[in-house]
Amino acid sequence: RKEVEQDPGPFNVPEGATVAFNCTYSNSASQSFFWYRQDCRKEPKLLMSVYSSGNEDGRFTAQLNRASQYISLLIRDSKLSDSATYLCVVRAVEYGNKLVFGAGTILRVKS
Amino acid sequence: NAGVTQTPKFRVLKTGQSMTLLCAQDMNHEYMYWYRQDPGMGLRLIHYSVGEGTTAKGEVPDGYNVSRLKKQNFLLGLESAAPSQTSVYFCASSIGQAAYEQYFGPGTRLTVT
């Protein structure tokens, strides 16, 4: 089983739609959680950290469910510029405090 | 600030050839990392460094060597390239441990024929 699993998609949505991605992780000792965004043929960039209480940044909301070991990302009012691959990332002491990346979920927003 | 830069951007090697990928950062970060990214797989850590003069193995270190002689530079070497090393290589740096944001370079696309 992969340490971090994501639905690869692609998710094809119209502009203005709300879309949600889920990610599951296998190590219950995971301590930190992040969403990174990667544009086509570009480097990953941090989108947001994920906190236990959930957190929001504009149109983006991230939530963590430790009991079920999953993380979610909700994007409201999708824009064409949101088209990218979204990477779920976790850190656990068992991984030597290093980050473990999911393979990513592809989002395509169409007009 | 340029952030994290990588050279070269593209390279084609024949099996058995060697090469060095250079990563440079101007943010005075202590931690630097080399990843490879393959289709359908997440970024996988090859080697990392927690400071000048130190290196450590990551998840997939075989076939690669690294050096961190200067704080701002992290070199990744392939001594004898194999087709399985065809990939996109990303360098990253961070202020501290992996909990901190990692800043990535633009990547190097390597093809081994």
Interface residues (C-beta under 8 A of the other chain):
Chain A: K2 V4 P8 Q31 S32 R41 K42 E43 P44 K45 L46 L87 R91 N97 K98 L99 V100 F101 G102 A103 G104
Chain B: Y35 G40 M41 G42 L43 R44 L45 Y48 G58 F90 Q97 A98 A99 E101 Q102 F104 G105 P106 G107
